[in-house]
Amino acid sequence: MTGLLTGLLILLLAFLGAPVFALIGAGSIYLFSTAGIDSSAVIVEMLRLASLPALIAIPLFTFSGYMLAESKAPKRMLDLAEALFGCLPGGLAIVALFTTALFTAFTGASGVTIIALGGLLYPILSKQGYPEKFTLGLLTTTGSLGLLFPPSLPIILYSLVAKIDIDKLFRASFLPGVLLLLALSAYAYYTARKAGIQKIPFSFAELKRSARAIAWELPLPFLIIGGIYKGLFTASEAASVMAFYVLVTEVFIYRDLNLFKDIPRVAVKSMLLVGAIFMVLGTALGFTSYLIDAQIPDKLFSWLHAYVPGKILFLVLLNAFLLVINMIEIFSAIIIVVPIIVPVAAQYGIAPIHLGVIFLLNLEIGYMLPPLGLNLFLSSARFHRKLPELYRAVVPFLLLLLVMLALVTYLPSISLIGIK
């Protein structure tokens, strides 16, 4: 009875807006105390978190992404992509897909992409004649497309929580991400042909101008992503390289940011996000430690094994569960749910790396899944549209993402190819 009352109290506090980390931490301490275990068990998990070498990648990548977002880099990226691909049928929409995916991968934040690039892309796409419904659906979807590409923040978080190799998960998620972009590009091409969108004439002079403008930022994706895939440096080392490179480029070369005026502001802004993540991560690890000590995953598997005998049905139920969880709360879902589902999935013969890609793709879809997907609210605020209009706009894109989810789920080779 006491446990029920405690659970109801936590739910009430959550409804009233209490911080997530405080609720998780209080719940963890209560659970350990009822089990007769000293509450220091929660703090031990925080200390273990602080000692992880890969942890430094989160603040460094986040800081780098925020510097890019605050500079004129998004405009330069868009100009180059338009000069390269604008002459293709549906070229501008394809430019939007690839540019926003790359930008989300580096910033790690769907909201930054929709706010920073959405405002640039929306009038351009509308002016060229793309249907309003398609444009809204495209820009709402693009907010989370880069989450499968390094150095995506959710990939790093998932790897830390699931205790798997970050570099392997980077490599495993890359091909599904590329295939998803190609599928969406094909839909953009079809829409442009159907709507009779005129191609932008190719201009070598414009290509030369835009390439020269972005000359210092252009090597960044090849340096970071290529360096990780080639094994030249680890994710943590890549984060250090990226932070230094972006700082020098934006402050001393392009001079978009002032070292003394802008950089402290960007650092504070980015570290507020990092601090919030770390507080939830630290308390949630204590909570999951209790769940493991109480053998919750084993009990869950025993129950599932009685009613869900096959791997295929388990994956169907897992995807349905993850879509709902990731739609409601993203970072908490990674931190709390992952330690529970990893051992259960292993009992069904699902490789941890494969499970990671499934989870991340569910995360992408959860951002845009009606009625509570975060991208929908961000687009509603950014483009001044009502939510029901956005629900209808994202349906074609949502269906394509769900098809890709099915392929990734039931064809593990898409994720595991090249992973030793």
VENDALIN-V100320 format. One record per residue. N is the residue number from 1. OMEGA is omega in degrees with one decimal (none if undefined). Layout:
N&OMEGA, N&OMEGA
//
This chain:
1&178.8, 2&179.6, 3&178.9, 4&179.4, 5&178.3, 6&178.3, 7&178.6, 8&178.3, 9&179.1, 10&178.0, 11&178.7, 12&179.2, 13&177.7, 14&179.6, 15&-179.2, 16&174.9, 17&177.5, 18&-180.0, 19&-177.6, 20&-176.8, 21&179.6, 22&179.5, 23&-179.9, 24&179.8, 25&178.9, 26&177.5, 27&179.4, 28&179.7, 29&179.3, 30&-177.9, 31&178.9, 32&-179.4, 33&177.8, 34&178.1, 35&178.9, 36&-180.0, 37&-178.3, 38&-177.0, 39&177.8, 40&177.5, 41&177.9, 42&-178.2, 43&178.8, 44&179.4, 45&176.5, 46&178.7, 47&178.0, 48&178.0, 49&-177.9, 50&-177.2, 51&-178.5, 52&-178.8, 53&-175.9, 54&-174.7, 55&-176.9, 56&-178.8, 57&-175.9, 58&-179.9, 59&-177.8, 60&177.4, 61&-179.7, 62&178.0, 63&179.2, 64&-179.7, 65&179.8, 66&175.6, 67&177.9, 68&-178.2, 69&-177.5, 70&179.8, 71&176.5, 72&-179.9, 73&179.1, 74&179.3, 75&179.4, 76&177.3, 77&-178.2, 78&179.9, 79&-179.7, 80&-179.5, 81&179.5, 82&178.5, 83&-178.5, 84&-169.2, 85&-176.7, 86&-178.4, 87&179.1, 88&171.9, 89&-175.5, 90&-173.6, 91&-177.2, 92&177.6, 93&177.1, 94&174.5, 95&179.8, 96&-178.4, 97&-174.3, 98&-179.5, 99&-178.7, 100&177.4, 101&179.0, 102&-177.6, 103&178.2, 104&179.0, 105&-177.0, 106&179.7, 107&-179.8, 108&-175.2, 109&179.2, 110&-177.2, 111&179.6, 112&-178.8, 113&-178.5, 114&-178.1, 115&-173.8, 116&-176.4, 117&-179.7, 118&179.7, 119&177.4, 120&-171.9, 121&-174.4, 122&-179.7, 123&-180.0, 124&179.2, 125&179.6, 126&-178.7, 127&-178.8, 128&173.9, 129&177.2, 130&179.7, 131&-178.6, 132&-178.7, 133&179.0, 134&-178.0, 135&179.7, 136&179.2, 137&179.7, 138&-175.9, 139&175.4, 140&-179.8, 141&-173.3, 142&-179.0, 143&-176.2, 144&-174.7, 145&-175.2, 146&-175.1, 147&178.2, 148&-177.8, 149&174.9, 150&4.1, 151&-176.5, 152&-179.7, 153&178.1, 154&176.9, 155&-179.9, 156&179.4, 157&-179.8, 158&-178.7, 159&179.4, 160&-176.5, 161&-178.5, 162&179.3, 163&175.1, 164&-175.8, 165&-178.8, 166&-177.2, 167&178.3, 168&179.1, 169&173.3, 170&-177.7, 171&-177.4, 172&-175.3, 173&-173.7, 174&-177.4, 175&175.2, 176&178.3, 177&178.8, 178&179.5, 179&178.4, 180&178.0, 181&179.1, 182&178.7, 183&178.8, 184&177.3, 185&177.4, 186&177.7, 187&177.8, 188&178.1, 189&179.7, 190&-179.0, 191&-179.0, 192&178.3, 193&-178.8, 194&-177.9, 195&179.5, 196&-179.3, 197&177.9, 198&178.9, 199&175.4, 200&-179.2, 201&179.9, 202&179.2, 203&178.8, 204&179.5, 205&178.7, 206&176.8, 207&179.5, 208&180.0, 209&-177.9, 210&178.0, 211&178.2, 212&-178.7, 213&-175.5, 214&-172.3, 215&-177.0, 216&-179.9, 217&-176.4, 218&-179.7, 219&-172.1, 220&179.4, 221&-179.8, 222&179.3, 223&-175.1, 224&-177.6, 225&179.2, 226&179.9, 227&178.6, 228&-176.9, 229&179.1, 230&179.7, 231&179.9, 232&174.7, 233&-179.3, 234&179.2, 235&-179.8, 236&178.5, 237&177.3, 238&178.6, 239&178.7, 240&179.0, 241&-177.7, 242&-178.7, 243&-179.9, 244&-177.2, 245&-178.4, 246&179.3, 247&-179.6, 248&-175.9, 249&-173.8, 250&-176.9, 251&-170.6, 252&-178.6, 253&179.4, 254&-179.6, 255&173.7, 256&-178.1, 257&177.1, 258&-174.7, 259&-174.2, 260&-177.7, 261&-172.5, 262&-174.3, 263&175.7, 264&178.9, 265&178.9, 266&179.8, 267&179.1, 268&-178.5, 269&-178.6, 270&-177.8, 271&172.0, 272&176.4, 273&-179.5, 274&179.0, 275&178.5, 276&178.9, 277&-177.9, 278&179.0, 279&177.8, 280&-178.8, 281&-178.1, 282&-179.0, 283&-178.2, 284&177.6, 285&174.9, 286&178.8, 287&179.9, 288&175.8, 289&177.0, 290&-179.1, 291&179.4, 292&178.4, 293&179.6, 294&177.9, 295&178.4, 296&177.9, 297&179.8, 298&178.1, 299&178.6, 300&178.9, 301&179.3, 302&178.4, 303&-179.7, 304&-177.6, 305&-179.8, 306&-175.1, 307&-178.7, 308&-172.1, 309&-172.6, 310&179.9, 311&-176.9, 312&179.0, 313&177.9, 314&-179.7, 315&176.2, 316&-179.7, 317&180.0, 318&-180.0, 319&178.3, 320&179.1, 321&-177.2, 322&178.7, 323&-180.0, 324&-178.3, 325&-177.9, 326&175.9, 327&-173.0, 328&-175.5, 329&-166.9, 330&-175.6, 331&177.3, 332&178.6, 333&178.9, 334&-170.7, 335&-174.9, 336&-172.1, 337&-173.4, 338&-179.7, 339&179.2, 340&-173.9, 341&-177.8, 342&178.7, 343&178.4, 344&178.9, 345&178.7, 346&178.0, 347&177.5, 348&176.9, 349&179.8, 350&-178.0, 351&-178.8, 352&179.4, 353&177.8, 354&177.6, 355&179.1, 356&179.4, 357&176.5, 358&-178.7, 359&-176.6, 360&177.4, 361&172.9, 362&179.0, 363&176.7, 364&-178.2, 365&-179.8, 366&178.2, 367&-174.0, 368&-175.5, 369&175.7, 370&5.9, 371&-169.5, 372&-179.2, 373&-174.7, 374&-179.4, 375&-179.0, 376&179.9, 377&178.8, 378&178.9, 379&178.2, 380&179.9, 381&-174.7, 382&-174.2, 383&176.3, 384&178.2, 385&178.2, 386&-175.8, 387&179.5, 388&177.5, 389&178.7, 390&176.2, 391&-179.3, 392&-175.8, 393&-174.8, 394&-174.5, 395&-179.9, 396&179.2, 397&178.6, 398&179.3, 399&178.1, 400&178.9, 401&178.6, 402&174.9, 403&178.2, 404&177.0, 405&178.9, 406&179.4, 407&-179.9, 408&-177.6, 409&-171.1, 410&172.8, 411&-175.6, 412&-177.6, 413&177.5, 414&-178.7, 415&-168.9, 416&179.2, 417&179.1, 418&179.1, 419&-179.3, 420&none
//
